[in-house]
Amino acid sequence: MDRMPLPGELLDPRHAVVPFHGRVRELAALRRWRDRPDGASVLLLHGPAGVGKTRLAHHFADDAVRVVDDAELVPWPELHRLLRQAAGRAGVLLVARRAGWWWSAVRQRAGDLGYDSAELAVAPRPVEHDTSFASACAHFADALGRPRPTAPPPRAATLHDLHLAALAAVHGSPAHDPVELVRWLAEVDPAAAARGRLAEDVLAVTLLDERIEPERTPDALETLLRAAERWPHALRRAERLFTAHPALVGVTGAACLTVLAERPAAARALARHVFDDPRFHCDVLPAVLTRTLLRDRARTAGKAELAELHGMLGARAALAALRHEALEAARAEVAVHRDLVAEDPAEHRPALADALGDLCLRLIAVDREEEALDAAEEAVALCRLVAVDDADCTPQLAAALDQLGLRYAALGRRDEALAATEQAFLLHQELSEHHSALFRPDFAKVTHHLAARLSDVGRREEAARAARWAIARWRDVVAADPRYEAEYARTLASIAALLSVLGECDGSTVVVRESIGALRRLAAANRRDFEPELAAALGRLSAVLRGRDGAAEASAESIAVWRRVAADGDPRAVGELAAALGDRVDVAGLSGPDRLAAAEEAVALTRPPAARFPAGGRVDFAVARLRLARALLHVRREYEARGVVEDVLAEEPPPRLPAERAGKLASALRGVADALAAAGHDEAALRSAERAAEVWRDLVGRHRGAPVALAEAVRRTAELAPEPPAALGRARLAVLVWHLARTPAELSADVGYAEALSHYAARCAEAGRELDRALALAHRAVVVLRAARADPDRFARAAGVVDDVIRAHADPEVARARTRTMVDRDWPSSC
């Protein structure tokens, strides 16, 4: 400084007047965290005020680490922005006085962004106090031009208290206890009361005089509540003030109010004001308040009230991303309801069923699908019991069956999912006939779910019909109540994707355009929430239109919208932009250089996250490079394309990839395998197809589409295998995997299964082996394609395989006679 520093400034850790020393173990732990090999992480450095956290953090930090002081005071949206902007850093170091639920929420939300998390507690180190006091005395004296004192070190709770005592000793003050020291500092440096912890201490000491009332400005209230964390009398004053004037919640931040939220009397006074304030709806504060109220009532409340409090705690914790805490509350709610059912089954079964529904949702949030299914099944069983005697429970039963269908579907139990959803559909249909307006939205939702479940089991025509019903019903819903427009737009986008899978491309195009129209209206009013969905819908339109007019324009607009969304560096938005650019590789009508430019930009965007977020970033980077390889093949830069593919195949994939990302990697591998095969690079194509099959094999049981995708991938490896014996074995395996992946009823009209049968038969004909079996399978392929109403070219190819097997047979005439017998049996009308 160019002037003589004020005493309070000397205590500011940012000025580092006293050199840092000690904390060897903490520094070693921080270095291990910073230098870990597994990508971006957020670490909480926490400990009491004045313990030395800030000095430790800033002494340790370098360009690889971003430090956030007083992190518990930073609202989540701001922390979210900081985490998104931490590109290129090894981690983010949060410095706070406490851990608790605010940190649990941050940890779980940061995990959604791809961050690992850790924490390190900083405790007082009395063993270092002698050295710290001597060093502080010497450096403060030198800074002030005063003689160095020789006073012995006092007993002090924290490093800050020790430094304050050293500063007083340099000035020759006899003050030694905390109150005297703060009063001395306020006298010699009145400006100290305006800065951080010193301001808290000065206010706390001032309020020892009961005649003095604290100010009620936002800054003064924050200082009071921060002081209340350490000064018991300040806590009593704060509690008294807010209990008498709970409306002060309206000018106070959520983080500071937590100290009062943990006090029963204050919690009761503040609860309604906090619960009604929209600023706090997704904050931890309402959950902390509810936990305090629950603990306060635990000994005196009845079981019904306790169950309700547990349910509210679960809901509020879930809103704050406290997923594991919400699950614990939901389990407790169910346990209390079980006790109530044991006392009076008829009265309390409906409430237990509702609680089990909540438990199901909490289990889903922490990826416990099997346990969620158990809860959903029990909820349905209870609702059935109640509905026998009480028709008013029918809506509850319908909702429980719908949820059960979703749970079965998530676990790949397609037939059970369809059965539950059909029952829910019939109940909602009956309810709608009598109370159309009341149950219109629920009926529209379950109709959509029915379409998806029918598609899952291969009943394509029925699925398409149900999808059209769902569209019509959703139009009725939004016409009656425009508040549903957002859900209507999202549902239309989902139905459009379903229709595309069902081969209804024209219908899919109409529906996705309708979805885009609704999303444009919503985005005009709320860009932040709806532009990402608009961009995704435009990308979906481009995919549906692939090869037709409008695809390139939709793709370009999707990319333009994603650029706006990703402008602030949000990793998810950047990833979506990269994916949209990669999708340009498949858009017809684009020149080779345009495809290549888009693919190269996608690779550039995904390269930095690959280093920071190995679990997901490396997958996105690999997918982008595989698409780049296809773009390079398109412009005949085949040597470079081979090099890109070899690099990807040489990398070890991260273990236990998230299912969605791993599915994208497998699909990209399959796409590059097809492109390499078309360019004549069969060996590289085979290795890419084999890697795709490996990924799908690992996803069986975790990804709904994995069994069928694995069967397709195995068939593709059979097609690419150069040696006949190996090719025949792979083709046989592909048929076997199809039988494991689908039920006989589902296989009866599955085009992919028919292709596998036909390919196996063709390989048998080439090898001259198993020809009787091959003839039956080739014929079976034709039967399946006929049932699936496959396109004429596909049907003709399958019929050609039948002819190939007949020609390869040792007795072609016998083979023809057998074929005529099978035709007469399976479709006699054709004779």
N, C-alpha and C positions, 0 to 999 in steps of 0.2 A: 504494500500500500504506500502511496505518496504522503500520507498523513499519519499521525499517531492513531492507531486503532482504538476503537472503543472497547471496553471490557467484554461486552456482549458479543462483539465481532470475533474476539479471540476464541470464544467457545464454539463458534460455528464450525462444524466438521468440514464444511466445504473449503475453508481457508487452510486447513491442515497446518496450523501453527505448530502443533506438537507432532513430531514425526511419528509415523505409524510404527508399531513394534508388536511382537508377540503374535498370538492367534495362529500358531504354526499348524495345529491340526485342522483348523477351519480352512486355512489357505490351501492345505493339501487336498481337502475334500472338494473345494471349489475347483481346483485344477483338474482333478479327476473328472468332475462333471463337465467342465469346459472341453476337455480333450477326449471325451468318449467318442467312439466311432459311429454311433448309431443315429446321427441326424439331430434335428432341432429339438431343444428341450427348454422348459421353463422351470426355474428353481425358485422356491420361496426361502428367503433368508429372514428368519423371524426371531424376535427376542424383545425383552422389555425396552421401553424408551430409555435412551441414554446408555445402552449397553455397549454401543460401538458398532452397530450394524452398518450405518452409512459409511463410516471410515473404512471398515473392512471391505464393503462392496466396491467403493471407488478406488481403493488401493489395489484391489484385485482386477478390476475390469480393464479390458482392452478393446480393440476394435472388433473382436469376435463376440463380445458380450454387451448387451444393452441393459442398463440399470434403470429401474423404475422405483423411485423413492415413494414412501407412504402409499404403497400399492393398494392397501385395503380401502383407501379413500377414493380410488379411481373407479368410476362406474364401469361396468362391463363393456358397454359399447366403445368407450375410449380404450380400454385394455385390448379389446378385439382389434381395434385399428392399429394399436402399437404392435401387436403380434403379427398382423398382416404385413406391416412395414419393416419387420426385422429381417428382410431378405439379406442373405449373405452372411448372417451372424450364426455362431454356433448355438447361441441360446439367449434367453431373456432372464434377467435376474431381478426378481421382485423383492423389495425390501419392505417389511411390515412389522408392526409390533406384535401381531398375533396371527395364528392360523385360524382354525375353526371352519365354519360352514362357508364363509365367503371364499376361502381358499379351495375348499372342496368343489364349489361351483366353478371357480376359475379353472381348476385342474381338469374337470370333466369337459368343460367347454373348449379348453385348449387342446384336449385330446381329439375333439372333433375336427380341429384344424391341422391335425397331424403332429402335434407336439407331445413328446414324452414329458413327464413331470417328476420333480423330486423336491425335497425340502431339507433345510439345514437349520437347526436351532442354535442360536447364539446365547450363551449363558454368561453371567458375570464371572470374571476370573480373578478372585481376590489374590491369588498367588502372584499376579502380575502388578498389583496395585502399588507396591513400594516403588518399583521401577517407573510406573506410569506417573506417579505423583512427583517424583524427583525430576523426571523429564519435563512435565508440565510446568513446574516451578521455574526451571531453568529457562525454558523457551518463552514463557510469558514475561519473565523478568527482562530478558533480552529484548523482546518486542516493545516493552514499555520503557526501557532504559532505567530499570530499577535494579537494586541489588537482589541477588538470589537468596530466598529465605532458606532457613535451615530447619523449619518446623517438621515434626514427624508426620507421616501420613495419617489422616483420620480414618475412621471406619466409614466406608461409603458403599452404598448399594450398587452403584453403577459407575462406569467410566466418566459419564457426564458429571455426576455428583463429585467425583474425585477431582476433575479438572476445575470445577467451580470452587472447590475448597482451595486448590492450588492458586487460583487467581486471587481469591481473598487473601491468602497468605502473602502473596507478592505485594498486595496493597497494605499489608500490615493489619488487616482486620482480624479481630478475635472470633468472628463468627465461625461456628463449626457444625451446628445441626442444620438440616435442610431448610427449615423456615427462616432461620437467621440469615443463612447464605442468600436465599432468594431476596429477602428484604434488603440486604446489603447491596446486592446487584441492582435492584430497582432504584436505590438511592444514587449510586454512582453512575448508572447508565439507564436513565428512564426509557431510552429508545429500545432497550432489550425486550420490553413487554410486547413489542410488535412482531417478534420473530419466533416462529415454531414452538419448540418445547419450552423455551424461556417464557414465551407469552402465556403458555398454559400454567407454568409454575407461579408466575407473578399473579395471575388471576386467582389461582387456588389459594395463595397466601392472603390475597386481598379479601377473599370471601370467608376467611376465618372470622371476620367481623360480621356478625349476623345482621347488623344494621344496613349493610351494603347489599343491594339487590343486583344481580347480574343483568347486563344489557340483553336486549332481545333481538339484536340484529343477527343476520345469518352468520357473519364471521364470529361474533361474540359467542353465539350458541355453539358453534363448532369448537371453538377454543374451550368452552366450558365442558363439553362432552368428552373432548380428548383428555382434559385434565382429570375428569371423573374416572378415567380408567386407572389412575394411579393415586389420587388423593381421596380417601374415604369421605371426608366432609364435602368435597366438591360433588361427589356422587350423590350424597344426600340432598344437597342444594339443587342439583339438576333434576333429581327425581321429584322433589317437591314442586319445582317450577313447572315441569311438563305435566305432572299429574293435575295441577291446578289449571293449567292452560294447554290442554292437549292440541289445540289448533296450531301451536307452534311447530308441529310436525310439518306443516305446509311450507315452512321456510328453512327446513333443516334437511341435510343429506342423509341418505339411508345408512351409510357406513357409520357415521357418528352416533346414530340412534341405537345401534346394536347394543351398546353398553346399558341402555335403559330397557331394551327389549328383553334382556335376560333377568330383569327384576319384576317379580309378579305384580306388585301394585302399579308400577309404571306401565307394564304390559297391558293390564286391564284398562287403564285410562287411554292408552294410545291406540289400542287395537283397531277400533272402528275407523279412526282417522287414517291409519296406515292402510287398512284393507280397502278403503274407498278411494285412495289416491292412486291414479293410474301411473304415476311415476314409479311406483314400487311393484307393479304387477309381476314383473319377471325378475325381481330382485330377491336376495336372500332374506331381507328383513321380515316380510310377512311369515316366512317359514320359521324363523327364529322366534318371533312373537308367538306363533301357534304352539311351538314346542314348549315355551315357557308357560303358556296357559294350560297346556296339557299336564305338565308336571305339577302345576299349582293345584289342579283339580283332581289329580290322580287318587288321592286318599278319600275324598268326600263325594265325588261325582258318581252317579249311577252308571251302569255298564253301557246303556244306550248313549249317554252323553259322551262317555269315553270313546266309544266306537266312532261317533261323529267327529270328535276332535282328531282322532287318528286319521280318519278319512280326509279331513281338511288339511292336516299336516302333509299327508301324501300328495295331495293335489298342489299345494303351494310349493312344496319341495320340488316337485316335477317341473313346475313353471320356472324355477330358478336353476334348472339343470342339475339339481341334487338328486340324481337318479337312484343311487344306492340308498340314500337316506329316505327317498320316497318309497322305495321297495320295503325298507324296514318298517315304515309307518303302515304300509298296506298290509303287511303280514300281521302286524299288531291289530289292525282293524278287523281282519278276518278272524283272528283268535278270539277277540271279544264277542264278535257276532256268533261264533260257534258256541260260546258259553250261553249266550242268550237263546240260541236254538235249542240247546239241551234243556233249558227251562220251559220254553214255550215254542215248539216247532212251528205251529201254524202261524203264529204272530211274527216270527223273526226270520223265516226262510227267505222271503223276498229281499230283505236287507242283506242277508248273507250272500245271496246270489249277486246283488249289486257290488258288494265288497269284493267278491271273487272276480267280477269283471274288471274292477279297478286293479286288483292284484295282477291280472293277466296283462294289462297295459304296462304296469311297472316292470314286470318280468321281460316283456318285449324290449323295453327301453335299455335293458342291460344284457340283451342277447341271450336270454334263457328261454328259448322257444319251446323246449320239451316241457318245462315246468309251466309255461304259459298255457300250453295245451291242456295240461292236467287241470288247471284252474278253470279254463273255459268249459271243459267237459263237466266238471262238478257244477258249474253255474247252470248249465243246461239241464242237468238232472234235477236240480232244485226247482228250477222254473217249471219243469214238467209236473212235478209233484204239486206245486201251488196252483198251476193252471187247471188241474183237474177239478178243483173246487172253486176257483176264482177266475172267471173269465177276464177280469180286469188285469190279470197278469200276462195276458196274451202278448201285448207289445214287448214286455220284458223278455218273454220266451223267444219272440222273433228276433230281437236284438242279440240275445245270447247265442242263438243258432247261427246268425250271420257272423258273429265274432268267431264262433267255433269253426265255421267254414274257412275263414281267413287263416286260422291257426293250422288246420289240416293242410291247407294249400302251401303254407310256408314250409312245411315239413315234407312236401312232396306226396302226401297221401291224397291223391286226386279224387278217387272214388268217394272216400269219406267226406272230402271237402264239398263235392257236388251234392251228396245226399243232404248234408246239413244246410247248404245254401238253398237247395230246392224247397226244403221245409220252411226256411225263413221266408222265401219268396211267396209261398202259398199263404202263410200267415199274414204277411204284409198285404197281399192281394185282398184277402178277406177284410182286413182292417180298413183298407182304402175304400172298399165298396160301401162301408158304413160311415166312415169319417174321412172323406177324401182330402180335405184341406189339412187336417191334422197330421196325416201320415204320408202325404205326398212326397216330401223329401226322402224319408226313409225307404219308401217303395222304389223311388228312382235309384237310390244307392244299391239296394239289394238286387235290383234288376241288372245293374252294371256288374255286380259281383257274380251273378248267375251266368252272364255272358262269358266272363273270364273262366269260370269253372267248367263250363261246357267246352270251351276251347281247349282247356287243359287235357280233357279226356278224348279229344279228337272229334267231337260232335260239331263239326264246323258249321253246317247249315243252321242248326239250332242256335249256335253261339252267335252267328251273324244276325239272326232274327232277334235274339235277346238284346244284342247291342243296339239294334235300331229301336227296340222298345225303350231301352234306357235313354237314348237320345231324346225321343219324343217326351218321355216323362220329365227329363231334366228341363226341357224347354217349357213345359207346363209349370215346373217349380219356379224358374226364374221369372216367368211372366207374372206369376202370382206374387212373388216377393223378390225384388231386385237385389236384396241383400245377399242372395245366394249366387250372384253372378261370378264371384271368384271361384267358388267350388264348382260351379257349372263349367267354367272355362277349363279348369284343371281336369274335370271328369271327361270332357270332350276330347282333350288331348290324349288321355289314357285310352278312350274308346277308339280314337283314330289309330293308335298304335296296334290295338287289338284287331281292328278290321284289316290293317295292313298284313298282319300275321296270317289272317284268315284268307288272304288273297283278294280281298275286296278293295282293290286299289282306288277305284273311282269313289266309292263310298268313303274311304279313308281320307281322300283329298278334300271332299266336301266338308267333312267333320272337322278336320284340322284347320281348314280355312275359317270355319265358324268359330273355332276356339281362338284363332289369332285375332279375329274381329273383336271378340270380347276382351281379350288381353290387351289389345290396343287401347280400348276405352279405359280399362283399369290402370294401365301404365301411364296414360295421360294424366290421371289424378294422383297416382302414387308410383313414381318411377322406381324408387328404391325396392319396393316389394315385388313389383310385377314385371319389370324389364327383364330380369333373368328368365322368368317363365315365358315371356314373349320370345326371347331369343331361342329358347329351347324348342318352342312350338314352330318357329320358322325353320329351325334345323330339321325338325321332324317332317315338315312339309317338303323340304328339299329331298329328304330320303324317300318319301312316298312318290315324289315326282321324278325320281332318278331315271334319266333317259328320256324325259319328256320336257316340253316347254315349261319354263318357269322354275325349274330346279336350280339353275345357276343364280337367278335373281333372289330366290328365297335364301339360298346359302349365303350370298353376299350380304343380305340384310341381317341375317342371323349373326354374322361375324361383326358387322357394324354395331349392332346392339351390344354384343358381348364386349366389344372394345370400350364402349361407354361404361358398362358395368365393372369392367376390370381396371378402369383408369386409376383407382386408388391402390392397386396392388393386391387386392384380396386373392389369396392363393387359389381358392375354389373357382373364382371367376376367371382367373388366368388359366387354370386348368381347362375350364369349359371353352374358353377362347381357343386354346390350343387344339382341343378336340374338334371344334367347329372348323378350324383351318385344316386339320387332318382329313375331315370328311370331304373337303373339296377334291381330294384325290379321286373320289368315285363319282363326281358330278359330270354328267355327260355334257358335251358342248364346250367344255373348257379346253383351251390349248394346253399342250404339254408344259410349256414354260409357266403358265399360270398355276397349274397343279403343283409343279415343282416349287414355285415360290411360296405357295401356301404351306406345303409340307416342310420346307426349310424353316419358315417362321415358327411353325408348331414345335419343331425340334429345339429352336433357340429359346422358346418360352418354357419348355419343360426341363431344360438342362439344369438351371439353378435349383428348382425344388427337388431334383433327384438327389442332390447332395444333402439337402436339409431334412427331407422327409423320406428316408429309405423305404419305409413300409408301403407308401403309395406313390411317391414321386418317381422312384425308379421304374415302376410299372408304366406310368404315363410317358416317361421318357422313352421306354422301349417301344410302346405303341406308336409314338410319334415317329421314331426311326424306322419302324417297319412300314409305316405309310410312306415315309420318304423313299424307302427302297422301291416301293411300287411306283412312285412318281418317277424315279430314276429309270426304272424298266420301261416306263411309258415313253421316255425320250431317248431310249436305246443306250443309256449309260449303264450297261449291264455289269461291267466290272465294278463300278462304284456301288451298285445295288447289292451285288454279292458281298462286298466288303462290309456294308452296313448290316446285312443279315447275319454274317458270321460274327460280328461284334456282339449282336444281341444274343445269339445262341451260345456264345462263349461265357456269358454272364450267368452267375448263379442267382436264380430268383430269390427274393426275400422269403423266409419261411412263413407259412400260414398267412398268405395274402388275404386281404378282405375279399369276400366272394365277388362283389360287383367288379372290382378292379381286375381280379384274376380272370373273370369272364371276358373282359375287354381285351386282355392280353392274349387269351386263347383265340378269340375271334380274329385279332390282328395277325396272329401266326398263321391261322388258316387262310386268311386273305393273301398273305405274301406267298404262302405255299402254292396257291392257285396261280398267282402271277408268275412265279418262277417256273412252274410247270408249263405255262403257256409260252414262256420264252425259251423253253428247251433245257432249263437247268434242273433236271429231274432229281439229281442227288441232293442239292440244296433244298428243293421243294419237299422231298421226303423227310429230311431232318426237321424242317419247319413244321410239317404236319405231325411228325412224331412228338415234337415238343408241345404242340397244341393238344394232342391226345393226353400227354402227361398232365398238363394243367387241368384239363377237364376231369381226369381221373381223381386228382386231388380234391376237386370241388364236389364230387358226389357226396351227398348228404348235407352240403352247405349251400348249394346253388340249385334252385328249382329246375333250371334248364340243363344241368350238368349231365344227367343220364342220357338224354337224347343227343346232346351235343357230343358226348363221348362216343356214342354209336356212330354218328356221322364222321367224327374225326378218325376213328379206326377204319371205317370204310375208305376214307380218303388215303390213308397210308397204304391200304391194300391196292388201290388204283395206281399208286406211285411206286410200289415195290417192283424192282427190276427182275428179280428171280421168281419164276413160276411157283416153286414150292412155298417160298415165303409169302408170295402174294396170295396163294390159295389159303394158307393158314390164317392170314390177316382177314381175308374175306369171310372165312368161317367164323372167326372171332367177332367180326362186325355184326353178323346175324345173331350170334349169341347175346351180344350186348343189347341189341334191340329187344330181344325177348326178356331181358332183365329190366329194361327201362320202361316198357309199356305193357299193359294188360292185353290179352288176346282181342278184346273188343276194340281197344284203341288202335291196335296194329292192323285191324281189318280194313282201314281206309287211310293208312299213313303212307304218304308218298315216299318219305325217307326210308321207311322199312322196305317198301317195294324196290327201291333203288339198291338197297343192300342185298336183297334176295337175287335180283337180276345180276348184280355184279358177281356174286358168289357163283351163280350158275355159269356165267360167262367164263370165269376162271377155271371151273371144272371142265368146261368144253375145251379150253386151251390146253389143259394138262391131260385130258382124256381120262379123268378119274371121277368116280362117284357120279356117273352120268345118269343113272336112274333117279338118284336123289336130286340131282341138278335139274332134271326135267320137271319134277314135281315143284321145285322151288321157283323155276322160271315161270311156270304156269301160275303159281301162287302170286308172283309179282304182278302178272297181268290182271289177275282177279282183284288185287288190292288197288291197282291204278284205276281200274274200271269203277270200283266202289268210290274212290276218291275223286272221280271225274277229272282225271289228270288231262293235261293238254295233249293234243294228238301226237306231237313229236315224241314226247316221253313214252306214250303208249306204243308207238311204232318201234321205238328202240327196244322196249321190253319184249315185244312180239318177235323182233329180230333175234333176240337171245334164245328164245324158244327154238327157232329154226336152227340156230348154231348148235344147240345141244343135240337136236335130232340128227343133224349131219355128222356130228362127232360120235354118235352112238354106234355100237358094234352092229346093231341091226336097226337101221333107220325106219324100216317099215313097222317094226314092233313099236318103236318110239312114237311114230305117227298115230298108230292105233291107240296107244295109251293116251296121247294128247287129246284125240277125239273123245275118248271116254271121259276125261276130266272136263272137257268143254261141255259135253252133254250133261254132266252132273252139276256143274256150277252155273251155267246159264243155258238151259235147254231151249229157251225161246230163240236163241241165235241160230238154231239148226233148221 
